[in-house]
Amino acid sequence: MNIDPNEVEFSAIRAQGPGGQNVNKVSNAVHARFDITASSLPEHIKERLLALRDTRITREGVVVLKAQQSRSLEANKEDALRRLQELVDSVAVLPTVRRPTKPTRSSQRRRLDGKAKDGERKQLRGKVTL
């Protein structure tokens, strides 16, 4: 499920890091805010996103991403969108349901035989009386 870039709110901020002559001109970071509940994503994906224990998701259900890898504002926007898409894609795939299985009768027998042998070996340890 692809995210509509129109649903993502971008705000340009100053990037962290050391200053310099060009710090105000070329040091651009982006805050991307994506409201999960107001988005056009399917309901099952919204529920799974809101259930995630991710620090980037607020209590109100807004994903906040900060992108500052590049010096370019546009590249940081693309990076934030890519990371948001990865987050949505991670919950889009349903985990396989685990079906519990029982151990076979022979494996239970082998286990119990091994335990009995270990017990016998330990019984033979101890004080030797003459």
DSSP file with accessible surface (Angstrom, degrees, kcal/mol):
  #  RESIDUE AA STRUCTURE BP1 BP2  ACC     N-H-->O    O-->H-N    N-H-->O    O-->H-N    TCO  KAPPA ALPHA  PHI   PSI    X-CA   Y-CA   Z-CA
    1    1 A M              0   0  102      0, 0.0     2,-0.3     0, 0.0    91,-0.1   0.000 360.0 360.0 360.0 119.3    0.0    0.0    0.0
    2    2 A N        -     0   0  132      1,-0.0     2,-0.4    86,-0.0    83,-0.0  -0.608 360.0-124.3 -85.8 145.2    1.6    3.2   -1.2
    3    3 A I        -     0   0   16     -2,-0.3    82,-0.1    78,-0.1    -1,-0.0  -0.689  19.6-125.8 -88.0 135.9    1.4    6.4    0.9
    4    4 A D    >   -     0   0   64     -2,-0.4     3,-2.1     1,-0.2     4,-0.3  -0.700  12.4-145.6 -79.6 120.1    0.0    9.5   -0.7
    5    5 A P  G >  S+     0   0   67      0, 0.0     3,-1.2     0, 0.0    -1,-0.2   0.757  96.7  67.5 -60.5 -21.2    2.6   12.3   -0.3
    6    6 A N  G 3  S+     0   0  144      1,-0.2    -2,-0.0     3,-0.1    -3,-0.0   0.698  94.0  57.9 -70.1 -19.8   -0.2   14.8    0.1
    7    7 A E  G <  S+     0   0   56     -3,-2.1    28,-0.6     2,-0.0     2,-0.5   0.505  91.8  84.6 -85.7  -6.9   -1.2   13.2    3.4
    8    8 A V  E <  S-A   34   0A  11     -3,-1.2     2,-0.6    -4,-0.3    26,-0.2  -0.856  70.4-147.7-101.1 129.8    2.3   13.8    4.8
    9    9 A E  E     -A   33   0A 120     24,-3.0    24,-2.8    -2,-0.5     2,-0.4  -0.865  15.6-163.4 -99.6 120.2    3.0   17.2    6.3
   10   10 A F  E     -A   32   0A  55     -2,-0.6     2,-0.4    22,-0.2    22,-0.2  -0.834   9.7-177.1-104.3 140.8    6.6   18.4    5.9
   11   11 A S  E     -A   31   0A  45     20,-1.9    20,-2.7    -2,-0.4     2,-0.3  -0.992  22.4-132.5-136.5 131.1    8.2   21.2    7.9
   12   12 A A  E     +A   30   0A  68     -2,-0.4     2,-0.3    18,-0.2    18,-0.2  -0.636  32.4 170.2 -82.9 134.4   11.8   22.4    7.2
   13   13 A I  E     -A   29   0A  51     16,-2.5    16,-2.8    -2,-0.3     2,-0.4  -0.869  40.7 -86.6-134.4 169.6   14.0   22.8   10.3
   14   14 A R  E     -A   28   0A 155     -2,-0.3    14,-0.2    14,-0.2     2,-0.1  -0.647  46.3-124.4 -80.4 134.9   17.7   23.5   10.9
   15   15 A A        -     0   0   17     12,-1.2     2,-0.1    -2,-0.4    14,-0.1  -0.380  23.3-112.0 -76.1 155.3   19.7   20.3   10.9
   16   16 A Q        +     0   0  138     -2,-0.1    -1,-0.1    12,-0.1    12,-0.0  -0.382  68.1  75.8 -78.3 165.7   21.9   19.5   13.9
   17   17 A G  S    S-     0   0   61     -2,-0.1    10,-0.0    10,-0.0     0, 0.0  -0.632  83.1 -28.6 123.8 179.2   25.6   19.5   13.7
   18   18 A P        -     0   0  127      0, 0.0     0, 0.0     0, 0.0     0, 0.0  -0.250  58.3-130.6 -68.5 154.6   28.5   21.9   13.6
   19   19 A G        +     0   0   59      2,-0.0     2,-0.3     5,-0.0     3,-0.1   0.181  34.1 150.3 -84.1-153.0   28.1   25.4   12.2
   20   20 A G    >   -     0   0   55      1,-0.1     3,-1.0     0, 0.0     4,-0.3  -0.908  62.5 -53.2 147.2-173.8   30.2   27.2    9.6
   21   21 A Q  T 3  S+     0   0  190     -2,-0.3     3,-0.3     1,-0.2    -1,-0.1   0.892 133.0  35.6 -63.2 -41.1   29.9   29.8    7.0
   22   22 A N  T >> S+     0   0   73      1,-0.2     4,-2.5    -3,-0.1     3,-1.1   0.215  80.1 115.1-100.2  16.8   27.1   28.1    5.1
   23   23 A V  H <> S+     0   0   26     -3,-1.0     4,-1.1     1,-0.3    -8,-0.2   0.872  79.8  45.4 -60.7 -37.2   25.1   26.6    8.0
   24   24 A N  H 34 S+     0   0  118     -3,-0.3    -1,-0.3    -4,-0.3    -2,-0.1   0.693 118.6  43.1 -80.0 -16.2   22.0   28.7    7.4
   25   25 A K  H <4 S+     0   0  150     -3,-1.1    -2,-0.2    -4,-0.1    -1,-0.2   0.827 126.6  20.3 -96.1 -36.9   22.0   28.1    3.7
   26   26 A V  H  < S+     0   0   46     -4,-2.5     2,-1.2     1,-0.1    -3,-0.2   0.453  94.1  92.2-119.3  -0.8   22.7   24.5    3.2
   27   27 A S     <  +     0   0   28     -4,-1.1   -12,-1.2    -5,-0.4     2,-0.4  -0.705  54.4 160.9-100.1  86.0   21.9   22.7    6.5
   28   28 A N  E     +A   14   0A  49     -2,-1.2     2,-0.3    43,-0.5   -14,-0.2  -0.907  15.3 178.3-113.1 132.7   18.3   21.6    6.0
   29   29 A A  E     -A   13   0A   0    -16,-2.8   -16,-2.5    -2,-0.4     2,-0.4  -0.826  16.5-140.1-122.7 165.8   16.4   18.9    7.9
   30   30 A V  E     -AB  12  67A   1     37,-2.3    37,-2.7    -2,-0.3     2,-0.6  -0.989   5.6-155.4-132.1 134.3   12.8   17.9    7.5
   31   31 A H  E     -AB  11  66A  62    -20,-2.7   -20,-1.9    -2,-0.4     2,-0.5  -0.961  17.6-163.3-100.9 121.9   10.1   16.9   10.0
   32   32 A A  E     -AB  10  65A   2     33,-3.1    33,-2.5    -2,-0.6     2,-0.5  -0.930   3.6-168.1-107.5 126.0    7.6   14.6    8.3
   33   33 A R  E     -AB   9  64A  98    -24,-2.8   -24,-3.0    -2,-0.5     2,-0.5  -0.964   5.2-177.7-117.4 127.4    4.3   14.2   10.2
   34   34 A F  E     -AB   8  63A   1     29,-2.3    29,-3.0    -2,-0.5     2,-0.7  -0.972  18.3-146.5-128.6 115.1    1.8   11.5    9.1
   35   35 A D  E     - B   0  62A  64    -28,-0.6     4,-0.4    -2,-0.5    27,-0.2  -0.725  10.0-166.2 -83.4 112.9   -1.6   11.2   10.8
   36   36 A I  S >  S+     0   0    0     25,-2.6     3,-1.1    -2,-0.7     5,-0.3   0.931  83.9  49.6 -67.0 -45.4   -2.4    7.5   10.8
   37   37 A T  T 3  S+     0   0   76     24,-0.5    -1,-0.2     1,-0.3    25,-0.1   0.838 114.1  44.6 -68.0 -31.6   -6.1    7.8   11.7
   38   38 A A  T 3  S+     0   0   75    -31,-0.1    -1,-0.3     2,-0.0    -2,-0.2   0.437  95.7 104.0 -91.3   2.7   -6.8   10.4    9.1
   39   39 A S  S <  S-     0   0    9     -3,-1.1    -3,-0.1    -4,-0.4     7,-0.0  -0.235  79.9-118.4 -82.8 172.7   -5.0    8.7    6.3
   40   40 A S  S    S+     0   0   73    -36,-0.1    -1,-0.1    -2,-0.0     3,-0.1   0.179  70.6 126.8 -95.5  17.7   -6.4    6.7    3.4
   41   41 A L  S    S-     0   0    7     -5,-0.3   -38,-0.0     1,-0.1     5,-0.0  -0.381  72.1 -91.3 -71.0 153.2   -4.7    3.4    4.5
   42   42 A P     >  -     0   0   44      0, 0.0     4,-2.2     0, 0.0     3,-0.5  -0.283  36.9-113.2 -62.3 152.7   -6.8    0.3    5.0
   43   43 A E  H  > S+     0   0  119      1,-0.2     4,-2.6     2,-0.2     5,-0.2   0.867 113.7  54.9 -58.2 -41.6   -8.2   -0.2    8.5
   44   44 A H  H  > S+     0   0   97      1,-0.2     4,-1.8     2,-0.2    -1,-0.2   0.875 109.8  47.4 -65.7 -32.3   -6.2   -3.3    9.2
   45   45 A I  H  > S+     0   0    7     -3,-0.5     4,-2.5     2,-0.2    -1,-0.2   0.913 110.8  51.9 -73.2 -39.7   -3.0   -1.5    8.4
   46   46 A K  H  X S+     0   0   24     -4,-2.2     4,-2.6     1,-0.2     5,-0.2   0.937 110.0  49.4 -59.2 -45.7   -4.0    1.5   10.6
   47   47 A E  H  X S+     0   0  125     -4,-2.6     4,-1.5     1,-0.2    -1,-0.2   0.917 112.3  46.8 -61.1 -43.8   -4.7   -0.8   13.5
   48   48 A R  H  X S+     0   0   73     -4,-1.8     4,-0.6    -5,-0.2    -1,-0.2   0.876 112.0  50.7 -69.8 -34.3   -1.4   -2.6   13.2
   49   49 A L  H >< S+     0   0    1     -4,-2.5     3,-1.0     1,-0.2    -2,-0.2   0.927 111.2  47.8 -65.2 -45.0    0.5    0.7   12.9
   50   50 A L  H 3< S+     0   0   75     -4,-2.6    -1,-0.2     1,-0.2    -2,-0.2   0.783 108.1  56.4 -67.8 -25.4   -1.2    2.1   16.0
   51   51 A A  H 3< S+     0   0   77     -4,-1.5    -1,-0.2    -5,-0.2    -2,-0.2   0.626  84.4 108.7 -80.6 -13.1   -0.4   -1.2   17.9
   52   52 A L  S << S-     0   0   65     -3,-1.0     2,-1.2    -4,-0.6     5,-0.1  -0.344  70.6-135.9 -63.8 143.3    3.3   -0.8   17.2
   53   53 A R        +     0   0  252     -2,-0.0     2,-0.4     3,-0.0    -1,-0.1  -0.649  53.4 144.9 -96.2  74.3    5.5    0.1   20.2
   54   54 A D    >   -     0   0   37     -2,-1.2     3,-1.6    -5,-0.2    -2,-0.0  -0.954  51.4-144.9-119.1 132.7    7.5    2.6   18.2
   55   55 A T  T 3  S+     0   0  145     -2,-0.4    -1,-0.1     1,-0.3    -2,-0.0   0.681  98.6  66.4 -69.9 -15.3    8.8    5.8   19.7
   56   56 A R  T 3  S+     0   0   85      7,-0.1     8,-2.7     2,-0.1     2,-0.5   0.597  88.6  77.7 -80.8  -9.3    8.2    7.6   16.4
   57   57 A I  B <  S-C   63   0A  25     -3,-1.6     6,-0.2     6,-0.2    -3,-0.1  -0.888  75.7-145.3-104.8 123.7    4.4    7.2   16.8
   58   58 A T    >   -     0   0   48      4,-2.5     3,-1.6    -2,-0.5    -4,-0.1  -0.250  29.0-103.0 -79.9 171.3    2.7    9.6   19.2
   59   59 A R  T 3  S+     0   0  246      1,-0.3    -1,-0.1     2,-0.1    -2,-0.0   0.792 122.4  59.3 -62.5 -28.5   -0.2    8.8   21.5
   60   60 A E  T 3  S-     0   0  139      2,-0.1    -1,-0.3     1,-0.0   -23,-0.2   0.515 123.0-105.0 -79.9  -4.1   -2.4   10.7   19.1
   61   61 A G  S <  S+     0   0    1     -3,-1.6   -25,-2.6     1,-0.3   -24,-0.5   0.824  73.6 139.3  85.8  33.8   -1.4    8.3   16.3
   62   62 A V  E     -B   35   0A  17    -27,-0.2    -4,-2.5   -26,-0.1     2,-0.5  -0.946  45.7-142.2-113.7 127.3    0.9   10.6   14.4
   63   63 A V  E     -BC  34  57A   1    -29,-3.0   -29,-2.3    -2,-0.5     2,-0.5  -0.767  17.6-166.2 -86.2 126.1    4.2    9.3   12.9
   64   64 A V  E     +B   33   0A  37     -8,-2.7     2,-0.4    -2,-0.5   -31,-0.2  -0.964   8.7 178.6-117.9 118.0    7.0   11.9   13.3
   65   65 A L  E     -B   32   0A   3    -33,-2.5   -33,-3.1    -2,-0.5     2,-0.5  -0.954  15.0-155.2-119.2 139.5   10.1   11.3   11.3
   66   66 A K  E     -B   31   0A  68     -2,-0.4     2,-0.5   -35,-0.2   -35,-0.2  -0.962  10.7-171.6-114.3 125.1   13.2   13.6   11.2
   67   67 A A  E     +B   30   0A   0    -37,-2.7   -37,-2.3    -2,-0.5     9,-0.1  -0.971  26.6 141.6-119.2 122.4   15.4   13.4    8.1
   68   68 A Q        +     0   0   63     -2,-0.5    -1,-0.1   -39,-0.2     8,-0.1   0.094  34.8 111.5-144.5  24.8   18.7   15.2    8.0
   69   69 A Q  S    S+     0   0  167      7,-0.1     2,-0.2     6,-0.1   -40,-0.1   0.891  76.3  49.1 -69.2 -38.0   21.1   12.8    6.2
   70   70 A S  S    S-     0   0   45      2,-0.2   -42,-0.2     1,-0.1     6,-0.0  -0.580  74.8-133.3-101.8 164.3   21.4   15.0    3.1
   71   71 A R  S    S+     0   0  163     -2,-0.2   -43,-0.5   -44,-0.1     2,-0.4   0.635  87.0  86.2 -85.0 -14.9   22.2   18.7    2.8
   72   72 A S  S  > S-     0   0   56      1,-0.1     4,-1.9   -45,-0.1    -2,-0.2  -0.708  70.8-147.3 -91.6 135.2   19.3   19.0    0.3
   73   73 A L  H  > S+     0   0   50     -2,-0.4     4,-2.1     1,-0.2     5,-0.1   0.913 100.5  50.8 -64.7 -41.7   15.8   19.6    1.5
   74   74 A E  H  > S+     0   0  107      1,-0.2     4,-2.4     2,-0.2    -1,-0.2   0.905 109.0  50.5 -65.2 -41.6   14.3   17.6   -1.3
   75   75 A A  H  > S+     0   0   32      1,-0.2     4,-2.3     2,-0.2    -1,-0.2   0.895 110.1  50.7 -64.3 -37.8   16.6   14.6   -0.7
   76   76 A N  H  X S+     0   0    1     -4,-1.9     4,-2.5     2,-0.2    -1,-0.2   0.881 108.7  52.1 -67.9 -36.3   15.6   14.7    3.0
   77   77 A K  H  X S+     0   0   61     -4,-2.1     4,-2.5     2,-0.2    -2,-0.2   0.935 110.8  47.4 -61.9 -45.2   11.9   14.8    2.0
   78   78 A E  H  X S+     0   0  131     -4,-2.4     4,-2.5     1,-0.2    -2,-0.2   0.895 111.2  51.5 -63.2 -39.7   12.4   11.7   -0.2
   79   79 A D  H  X S+     0   0   23     -4,-2.3     4,-2.5     2,-0.2    -2,-0.2   0.920 110.3  48.4 -63.5 -42.8   14.3   10.0    2.6
   80   80 A A  H  X S+     0   0    0     -4,-2.5     4,-2.3     1,-0.2    -2,-0.2   0.916 112.5  48.5 -64.6 -42.3   11.5   10.7    5.1
   81   81 A L  H  X S+     0   0   45     -4,-2.5     4,-2.5     2,-0.2    -2,-0.2   0.909 111.1  50.7 -63.3 -41.0    8.9    9.4    2.6
   82   82 A R  H  X S+     0   0  121     -4,-2.5     4,-2.4     2,-0.2    -2,-0.2   0.932 111.6  47.2 -63.0 -44.2   11.0    6.2    2.0
   83   83 A R  H  X S+     0   0   58     -4,-2.5     4,-1.9     2,-0.2    -1,-0.2   0.885 111.8  50.7 -66.4 -36.9   11.3    5.5    5.7
   84   84 A L  H  X S+     0   0    3     -4,-2.3     4,-2.3     2,-0.2    -1,-0.2   0.917 109.7  50.5 -65.4 -40.9    7.6    6.1    6.3
   85   85 A Q  H  X S+     0   0   35     -4,-2.5     4,-3.0     1,-0.2    -2,-0.2   0.905 108.5  52.5 -63.7 -39.1    6.8    3.7    3.4
   86   86 A E  H  X S+     0   0  105     -4,-2.4     4,-1.9     2,-0.2    -1,-0.2   0.896 108.0  51.6 -63.1 -38.4    9.1    1.1    5.0
   87   87 A L  H  X S+     0   0   11     -4,-1.9     4,-0.9     2,-0.2    -2,-0.2   0.930 112.8  44.5 -63.8 -43.9    7.3    1.4    8.3
   88   88 A V  H >X S+     0   0    0     -4,-2.3     4,-1.0     1,-0.2     3,-0.7   0.914 112.3  52.3 -67.4 -41.0    3.9    0.9    6.6
   89   89 A D  H 3X S+     0   0   73     -4,-3.0     4,-0.9     1,-0.2    -1,-0.2   0.835 101.1  62.3 -64.3 -30.9    5.3   -2.0    4.5
   90   90 A S  H 3< S+     0   0   73     -4,-1.9    -1,-0.2     1,-0.2    -2,-0.2   0.819 111.1  37.3 -66.7 -29.2    6.6   -3.7    7.7
   91   91 A V  H << S+     0   0    5     -4,-0.9    -1,-0.2    -3,-0.7    -2,-0.2   0.569 101.7  74.9 -96.7  -9.0    3.0   -4.0    9.1
   92   92 A A  H  < S+     0   0   32     -4,-1.0     2,-0.6    -3,-0.2    -2,-0.2   0.814  82.3  75.9 -72.5 -28.5    1.4   -4.8    5.8
   93   93 A V  S  < S-     0   0  112     -4,-0.9    -1,-0.0    -3,-0.1     0, 0.0  -0.746  83.4-136.2 -87.4 119.8    2.7   -8.3    5.7
   94   94 A L        -     0   0  119     -2,-0.6     2,-0.1     1,-0.1    -2,-0.1  -0.544  21.0-116.5 -74.8 136.7    0.8  -10.5    8.2
   95   95 A P        -     0   0   93      0, 0.0     2,-0.1     0, 0.0    -1,-0.1  -0.429  36.1-100.6 -70.1 148.2    2.9  -12.8   10.3
   96   96 A T        -     0   0  139      1,-0.1     2,-0.3    -2,-0.1     0, 0.0  -0.451  38.9-111.9 -69.9 141.6    2.3  -16.5    9.8
   97   97 A V        -     0   0  112     -2,-0.1     2,-0.5    -3,-0.1    -1,-0.1  -0.578  27.3-130.1 -78.1 129.4    0.1  -18.1   12.4
   98   98 A R        -     0   0  192     -2,-0.3    -1,-0.1    -3,-0.0     0, 0.0  -0.691  16.0-157.4 -83.1 124.9    2.0  -20.6   14.6
   99   99 A R        -     0   0  199     -2,-0.5     2,-0.0     0, 0.0    -1,-0.0  -0.913  20.4-127.2-102.1 117.9    0.3  -23.9   14.9
  100  100 A P        -     0   0  103      0, 0.0     2,-0.3     0, 0.0     0, 0.0  -0.360  26.7-160.4 -66.7 140.7    1.4  -25.7   18.1
  101  101 A T        -     0   0  119     -2,-0.0     0, 0.0     0, 0.0     0, 0.0  -0.829  11.5-127.8-118.8 159.9    2.7  -29.3   17.6
  102  102 A K        -     0   0  193     -2,-0.3     3,-0.1     1,-0.0     2,-0.1  -0.840  29.3-108.4-105.0 145.8    3.1  -32.2   19.9
  103  103 A P        -     0   0   81      0, 0.0    -1,-0.0     0, 0.0     5,-0.0  -0.405  42.9-103.7 -68.1 148.1    6.3  -34.1   20.3
  104  104 A T     >  -     0   0   82      1,-0.1     4,-2.1    -2,-0.1     5,-0.2  -0.268  25.6-113.5 -69.8 161.2    6.2  -37.6   18.9
  105  105 A R  H  > S+     0   0  221      1,-0.2     4,-2.3     2,-0.2     5,-0.1   0.891 116.7  51.5 -62.9 -39.7    5.8  -40.6   21.1
  106  106 A S  H  > S+     0   0   67      1,-0.2     4,-2.7     2,-0.2    -1,-0.2   0.887 108.4  50.9 -68.1 -35.7    9.3  -41.9   20.3
  107  107 A S  H  > S+     0   0   32      2,-0.2     4,-2.2     1,-0.2    -1,-0.2   0.889 110.3  49.9 -69.7 -34.3   10.9  -38.5   21.1
  108  108 A Q  H  X S+     0   0   88     -4,-2.1     4,-2.5     2,-0.2    -2,-0.2   0.925 111.3  49.2 -64.5 -42.2    9.1  -38.5   24.4
  109  109 A R  H  X S+     0   0  141     -4,-2.3     4,-2.7     1,-0.2    -2,-0.2   0.929 110.7  49.7 -62.7 -45.6   10.4  -42.0   25.1
  110  110 A R  H  X S+     0   0  158     -4,-2.7     4,-2.3     1,-0.2    -1,-0.2   0.910 111.2  50.2 -60.0 -41.6   14.0  -41.0   24.2
  111  111 A R  H  X S+     0   0  149     -4,-2.2     4,-2.2     1,-0.2    -2,-0.2   0.944 112.8  44.9 -62.5 -47.3   13.8  -38.0   26.5
  112  112 A L  H  X S+     0   0   76     -4,-2.5     4,-2.3     1,-0.2    -2,-0.2   0.881 111.6  52.9 -67.8 -36.2   12.5  -40.0   29.4
  113  113 A D  H  X S+     0   0   80     -4,-2.7     4,-2.4     1,-0.2    -1,-0.2   0.911 109.5  49.7 -63.5 -41.1   15.1  -42.8   28.8
  114  114 A G  H  X S+     0   0   30     -4,-2.3     4,-2.3    -5,-0.2    -2,-0.2   0.901 110.4  49.9 -63.8 -40.3   17.8  -40.2   28.8
  115  115 A K  H  X S+     0   0  119     -4,-2.2     4,-2.3     2,-0.2    -1,-0.2   0.907 110.2  50.6 -64.6 -40.0   16.5  -38.7   32.1
  116  116 A A  H  X S+     0   0   52     -4,-2.3     4,-2.4     2,-0.2    -2,-0.2   0.920 110.1  49.7 -64.6 -41.5   16.4  -42.1   33.7
  117  117 A K  H  X S+     0   0  144     -4,-2.4     4,-2.4     1,-0.2    -1,-0.2   0.913 110.4  50.1 -62.6 -43.6   20.0  -42.8   32.6
  118  118 A D  H  X S+     0   0   72     -4,-2.3     4,-2.2     1,-0.2    -1,-0.2   0.902 110.4  50.9 -61.4 -40.8   21.2  -39.5   34.1
  119  119 A G  H  X S+     0   0   35     -4,-2.3     4,-2.0     2,-0.2    -2,-0.2   0.910 109.9  49.2 -63.5 -41.4   19.4  -40.3   37.3
  120  120 A E  H  X S+     0   0  127     -4,-2.4     4,-1.6     2,-0.2    -2,-0.2   0.917 109.8  52.0 -63.2 -42.5   21.0  -43.7   37.6
  121  121 A R  H  X S+     0   0  134     -4,-2.4     4,-0.6     1,-0.2     3,-0.2   0.916 110.8  47.6 -61.5 -41.0   24.4  -42.2   36.9
  122  122 A K  H >< S+     0   0  133     -4,-2.2     3,-0.7     1,-0.2    -1,-0.2   0.850 106.5  57.5 -70.7 -32.7   23.9  -39.7   39.7
  123  123 A Q  H 3< S+     0   0  163     -4,-2.0    -1,-0.2     1,-0.2    -2,-0.2   0.835 101.6  56.9 -64.6 -31.1   22.7  -42.4   42.1
  124  124 A L  H 3< S+     0   0  154     -4,-1.6    -1,-0.2    -3,-0.2    -2,-0.2   0.666  92.2  86.9 -75.3 -16.8   26.0  -44.2   41.6
  125  125 A R    <<  +     0   0  163     -3,-0.7     2,-0.3    -4,-0.6    -3,-0.0  -0.456  63.9  73.9 -75.5 158.5   27.9  -41.1   42.7
  126  126 A G  S    S-     0   0   63     -2,-0.1     2,-0.1     2,-0.0    -3,-0.0  -0.842  83.8 -15.0 135.2-169.7   28.5  -40.7   46.4
  127  127 A K        -     0   0  203     -2,-0.3     2,-0.6     1,-0.1     0, 0.0  -0.386  55.0-138.2 -71.0 138.4   30.6  -42.1   49.2
  128  128 A V        -     0   0  128     -2,-0.1     2,-0.4     2,-0.0    -1,-0.1  -0.854  18.9-161.2 -95.8 123.3   32.3  -45.3   48.7
  129  129 A T              0   0  128     -2,-0.6    -2,-0.0     1,-0.0     0, 0.0  -0.885 360.0 360.0-108.4 136.9   32.1  -47.6   51.7
  130  130 A L              0   0  214     -2,-0.4    -2,-0.0     0, 0.0    -1,-0.0  -0.610 360.0 360.0-104.3 360.0   34.5  -50.5   52.2
